[in-house]
Amino acid sequence: MDETGSGGALEGIRVVEMGQLIAGPFCGQLLGDMGAEIVKLEPPVTGDQMRHWGQGDKPSWWRVIARNKYSVACDLRSGDGQALARELITKADILIENFRPGTLEKWNLDPVELRKTNPGLIVVRVSGYGQTGPYATRAGFGGIGEAMGGWRGIVGYPDLPPARMGVSIGDTLAATYGCIGALAALHHRSKTGEGQIVDSALYEAVLQVMESTVSDYSASGTKRRRTGSTLPGIAPSNVYPCKDGEYLIGANQDGVFARLAAAMGRPELASDERYATHRARGARQEELDALIGEWTRALTIAELETKMVEAGVPAGRVFDAQDMLADPHFAARDALVTVADDEFGEITMQGVFPKLSATPGRVRRPAPLGVGQDSADVLKRWLGRED
């Protein structure tokens, strides 16, 4: 794969990634997609456990989260490994880590000390509860952050225990906010020359996307509850049955609902006082969903999609991976990219987002298959070592 030429907006930025599993490495993936050079320090022999994660006979998650990265074997629990890490960090712009708070300090890699020899260094620290506070030293995984941040409590049906999303959203949100913090810190450094520490907590990243759940309670004592596939008061907005599957329709705005009603052959619904306004539709949510479901049940997904596109109603199929691979819009926008792979031959994965018009990111190199396979190359280029 071509690693030369324009590498994206962050070309020339060097990153040392000492994270493991998802939160730290996903932050590195985002920065790497935008052109930064990511040197991942992995435990010798075993490497990052993400190498073995995923589903199917041949898990492939590593191919996505480790793309655009170089693997250097480094035992951070040993004095020699710590010395090597410090030397690499003196050449880095950004350090990413997602160990439990206090671990770097225990390994003689205190960010405060690291920044004394590299004042421009930006340290992204992703953890369950943040670097301060009474819970800081507790172990924290994404699911714990989702629970504390409020996400788990509102996902699922009211008569069942809280459900989880099918992906590790707490980890990736914290990683994304860590990436945002790193970009903001780079801008600050461009003006002052000064680096800083970015503290991204799993529970706070989840809390940030919880909309008005806290303010609603603060203002009126209202608690958001688990409500299954709907959001109370927002109607119609649901997944509706068809002859051959399910289809999502979101027509909760007055004008859009009028277009949906016309497409249903029931234009009078838009002026019916029971459904004419946002509040009226929300008060009769179940009734309205049943009415729409009765209509959609007589149609195939393709027939319903044609009607929704013609009517200008926001709607769409519920995609799985097979649907994505076959869809022309995914193909037209390079939402999926195919990457050469030594084991699979080639493998398809999500592309690089968001899309920048002048400095687009891309997958420049596949994930390193061998633990430490790039050690000699990185030590020569970064540190001038020939041995």
ZAMARGU-4260 file (C-alpha; in steps of 0.2 Angstrom, whole numbers, plus 5000, padded with zeros to 4 digits):
<rodrens>
0) 5000/5000/5000 | 5006/5017/4996 | 5013/5026/5011 | 5020/5041/5002 | 5013/5058/4996
5) 5000/5068/5005 | 4996/5060/5021 | 4982/5071/5027 | 4980/5086/5038 | 4991/5079/5052
10) 5005/5074/5041 | 5022/5077/5051 | 5014/5074/5068 | 5022/5060/5078 | 5011/5050/5090
15) 5017/5037/5103 | 5002/5026/5107 | 5004/5016/5124 | 4985/5012/5125 | 4977/4995/5124
20) 4961/4987/5120 | 4949/5001/5113 | 4949/5018/5120 | 4967/5023/5118 | 4970/5014/5101
25) 4954/5021/5094 | 4960/5038/5098 | 4976/5033/5089 | 4966/5027/5074 | 4957/5043/5072
30) 4974/5053/5072 | 4982/5041/5061 | 4968/5042/5048 | 4971/5061/5047 | 4989/5058/5043
35) 4999/5057/5060 | 5012/5044/5061 | 5007/5032/5075 | 5020/5022/5084 | 5011/5009/5095
40) 5021/5002/5109 | 5016/4984/5112 | 5021/4971/5125 | 5034/4959/5118 | 5027/4943/5111
45) 5009/4945/5117 | 5005/4962/5109 | 4989/4971/5112 | 4974/4960/5116 | 4965/4968/5102
50) 4974/4957/5090 | 4962/4943/5096 | 4946/4953/5097 | 4932/4952/5085 | 4919/4939/5079
55) 4920/4925/5067 | 4933/4911/5064 | 4946/4925/5060 | 4943/4940/5071 | 4948/4956/5061
60) 4945/4971/5073 | 4964/4973/5074 | 4964/4977/5055 | 4953/4992/5058 | 4960/4999/5075
65) 4978/4997/5071 | 4978/5003/5053 | 4991/5017/5049 | 5001/5012/5064 | 5019/5005/5067
70) 5022/4992/5080 | 5037/4993/5092 | 5039/4980/5105 | 5042/4988/5122 | 5041/4981/5139
75) 5035/4996/5149 | 5036/4986/5165 | 5055/4985/5163 | 5068/4999/5166 | 5075/4997/5148
80) 5057/4998/5141 | 5053/5013/5151 | 5070/5021/5145 | 5066/5017/5127 | 5048/5024/5129
85) 5055/5041/5136 | 5067/5042/5122 | 5054/5040/5109 | 5042/5052/5118 | 5056/5066/5116
90) 5053/5065/5098 | 5034/5064/5099 | 5021/5078/5097 | 5007/5067/5106 | 5007/5053/5118
95) 4991/5043/5120 | 4988/5031/5135 | 4973/5023/5143 | 4980/5014/5158 | 4973/5016/5176
100) 4978/5033/5183 | 4994/5032/5192 | 5001/5018/5181 | 5012/5030/5170 | 5019/5038/5186
105) 5023/5020/5193 | 5032/5016/5177 | 5043/5032/5178 | 5033/5040/5164 | 5025/5054/5173
110) 5018/5066/5160 | 5024/5081/5171 | 5042/5075/5170 | 5040/5070/5151 | 5035/5088/5147
115) 5051/5095/5156 | 5061/5087/5142 | 5048/5089/5128 | 5038/5105/5133 | 5027/5104/5117
120) 5021/5087/5121 | 5003/5084/5122 | 4997/5069/5133 | 4980/5061/5130 | 4975/5052/5145
125) 4959/5041/5143 | 4952/5033/5159 | 4936/5027/5167 | 4934/5041/5179 | 4947/5054/5174
130) 4964/5058/5182 | 4956/5067/5198 | 4942/5064/5210 | 4937/5050/5222 | 4935/5037/5209
135) 4950/5041/5199 | 4960/5025/5203 | 4946/5013/5201 | 4946/5001/5186 | 4934/5007/5172
140) 4929/4999/5156 | 4917/5007/5143 | 4902/4998/5149 | 4905/5006/5167 | 4906/5023/5159
145) 4890/5020/5149 | 4881/5015/5166 | 4888/5030/5176 | 4886/5043/5162 | 4867/5038/5160
150) 4867/5029/5144 | 4864/5011/5150 | 4849/5017/5161 | 4839/5023/5146 | 4843/5009/5133
155) 4830/4995/5132 | 4812/4992/5137 | 4805/4997/5153 | 4800/4980/5159 | 4818/4973/5156
160) 4835/4977/5163 | 4845/4990/5155 | 4852/4984/5138 | 4869/4988/5129 | 4872/4995/5112
165) 4880/4982/5101 | 4896/4992/5100 | 4908/4999/5113 | 4901/5016/5112 | 4908/5022/5129
170) 4926/5018/5124 | 4925/5026/5107 | 4916/5042/5113 | 4930/5044/5126 | 4943/5041/5112
175) 4935/5053/5101 | 4934/5067/5114 | 4953/5063/5117 | 4956/5066/5099 | 4946/5082/5099
180) 4956/5088/5114 | 4973/5083/5106 | 4968/5094/5090 | 4963/5108/5101 | 4980/5107/5111
185) 4989/5106/5094 | 4981/5123/5090 | 4986/5130/5106 | 5004/5124/5104 | 5005/5132/5087
190) 5002/5149/5096 | 5012/5146/5112 | 5024/5132/5109 | 5016/5124/5125 | 5009/5106/5126
195) 4997/5101/5139 | 4987/5086/5146 | 4971/5080/5139 | 4960/5071/5152 | 4946/5061/5144
200) 4935/5051/5156 | 4924/5037/5149 | 4909/5042/5160 | 4911/5061/5155 | 4912/5057/5137
205) 4895/5047/5138 | 4888/5061/5149 | 4892/5074/5135 | 4880/5066/5123 | 4866/5063/5135
210) 4856/5078/5128 | 4845/5086/5141 | 4843/5072/5153 | 4851/5081/5168 | 4844/5098/5164
215) 4827/5091/5162 | 4828/5083/5180 | 4836/5099/5186 | 4822/5110/5179 | 4807/5100/5182
220) 4811/5083/5191 | 4808/5074/5175 | 4818/5057/5173 | 4821/5050/5156 | 4817/5031/5157
225) 4819/5016/5145 | 4806/5017/5131 | 4812/5003/5119 | 4812/5009/5101 | 4804/5026/5103
230) 4808/5042/5112 | 4792/5048/5122 | 4783/5063/5114 | 4793/5061/5097 | 4781/5054/5084
235) 4781/5046/5072 | 4799/5040/5073 | 4801/5022/5074 | 4805/5006/5065 | 4789/4999/5056
240) 4786/4982/5049 | 4786/4978/5031 | 4782/4962/5021 | 4801/4957/5021 | 4808/4966/5036
245) 4808/4983/5045 | 4810/5001/5039 | 4814/5016/5049 | 4803/5032/5047 | 4806/5049/5055
250) 4792/5061/5052 | 4789/5070/5068 | 4790/5087/5061 | 4773/5095/5055 | 4777/5097/5037
255) 4786/5080/5036 | 4771/5072/5044 | 4760/5080/5031 | 4770/5072/5017 | 4770/5055/5025
260) 4751/5056/5027 | 4749/5061/5009 | 4761/5046/5004 | 4749/5035/5015 | 4734/5040/5005
265) 4728/5048/5021 | 4731/5067/5019 | 4717/5071/5031 | 4728/5065/5045 | 4739/5081/5044
270) 4724/5092/5049 | 4716/5080/5061 | 4717/5088/5078 | 4724/5071/5085 | 4739/5072/5074
275) 4741/5089/5068 | 4754/5096/5080 | 4770/5089/5088 | 4762/5088/5105 | 4746/5080/5099
280) 4756/5066/5090 | 4767/5064/5105 | 4752/5061/5116 | 4745/5048/5104 | 4762/5040/5100
285) 4757/5021/5101 | 4740/5025/5092 | 4749/5033/5078 | 4763/5020/5077 | 4750/5006/5075
290) 4741/5016/5061 | 4757/5018/5051 | 4762/5000/5055 | 4746/4994/5048 | 4750/5003/5032
295) 4768/4998/5030 | 4764/4980/5034 | 4756/4978/5017 | 4772/4985/5008 | 4789/4978/5004
300) 4804/4988/5010 | 4808/4992/4992 | 4790/4998/4989 | 4790/5009/5005 | 4807/5016/5001
305) 4801/5022/4984 | 4786/5031/4992 | 4797/5039/5005 | 4810/5045/4993 | 4796/5052/4982
310) 4788/5061/4997 | 4804/5068/5004 | 4801/5059/5021 | 4817/5055/5031 | 4817/5036/5031
315) 4829/5021/5028 | 4833/5003/5029 | 4840/4995/5044 | 4857/4991/5037 | 4869/4976/5042
320) 4886/4974/5035 | 4880/4964/5020 | 4868/4978/5015 | 4882/4991/5017 | 4893/4981/5005
325) 4880/4981/4992 | 4874/4999/4993 | 4878/5011/4979 | 4879/5026/4991 | 4892/5018/5002
330) 4902/5014/4986 | 4900/5032/4979 | 4907/5040/4995 | 4921/5027/4999 | 4912/5024/5015
335) 4920/5007/5014 | 4938/5004/5008 | 4947/4988/5004 | 4964/4986/5011 | 4977/4973/5006
340) 4981/4961/5020 | 4994/4947/5022 | 4982/4935/5029 | 4966/4938/5021 | 4972/4944/5004
345) 4961/4960/5006 | 4949/4965/5019 | 4935/4978/5018 | 4932/4991/5032 | 4925/5008/5036
350) 4934/5022/5027 | 4941/5038/5035 | 4928/5051/5041 | 4925/5066/5041 | 4930/5070/5024
355) 4941/5085/5022 | 4941/5094/5005 | 4959/5099/5005 | 4968/5087/5016 | 4958/5071/5015
360) 4964/5056/5027 | 4966/5039/5020 | 4972/5021/5025 | 4990/5023/5021 | 4996/5006/5027
365) 4988/4990/5034 | 4988/4985/5053 | 5005/4978/5058 | 5003/4959/5059 | 5019/4955/5069
370) 5022/4962/5086 | 5036/4974/5085 | 5038/4971/5066 | 5042/4990/5064 | 5054/4991/5079
375) 5070/4993/5068 | 5063/5005/5056 | 5055/5016/5069 | 5071/5016/5080 | 5082/5021/5065
380) 5070/5035/5058 | 5066/5042/5075 | 5081/5039/5085 | 5095/5036/5072 | 5099/5019/5079
385) 5107/5007/5066 | 5108/4992/5078
</rodrens>
